[in-house]
Amino acid sequence: MPVRNNVTRLLDAQKIPYETVQLDTSEKLSAVEVAARMGVPAEQVFKTIVIIREGRGKPILAVIPGPLEVDLKAVAEAVGEKKVSLPTQRGAESLTGLQAGGISALALINQGFEVLLDEFAEAFEEIYVSGGQRGLDVRLAVADFIRLTGAKLAGIGK
């Protein structure tokens, strides 16, 4: 039975082609573990990292390939900040209202978050991103993700 949540309803309403992939929700899996279970390249499964600005303003959502780490200096430069930092897992959940492992830029549209997508995404026609809940990934076109989220492409992974 297909999963119905705010992300899938948004994609349906926008008539965006996508595919959902459901995985075990009893544990939080890394993007690399998710890719292995789905049988797809780890670089094609993107994770969303919440980043806090030094000054005022909504946090940033950095969407990067599973095997990479976020480059905080590159993120700060991309958004014009002197310094940015990572919140704790609990802090990220509090800031987004979503459970770690299910934080998704698609679930946070119109919430004021600035979205950065690692430019490595351009190597693929489609990528997998969180579907807004732990254990749910969505495969969609990179162009559709950028259009929906207003994501800015930047070299933010290392």
Secondary structure, DSSP 8 states (H G I E B T S, - for coil): ----SHHHHHHHHTT--EEEEE---SS---HHHHHHHHTS-GGGBEEEEEEEESSSS--EEEEEETT--B-HHHHHHHHT-S-EE---HHHHHHHHSS-TT---GGGGTTTT-EEEEEGGGGG-SEEEEE-SSTTEEEEEEHHHHHHHHT-EEE--B-
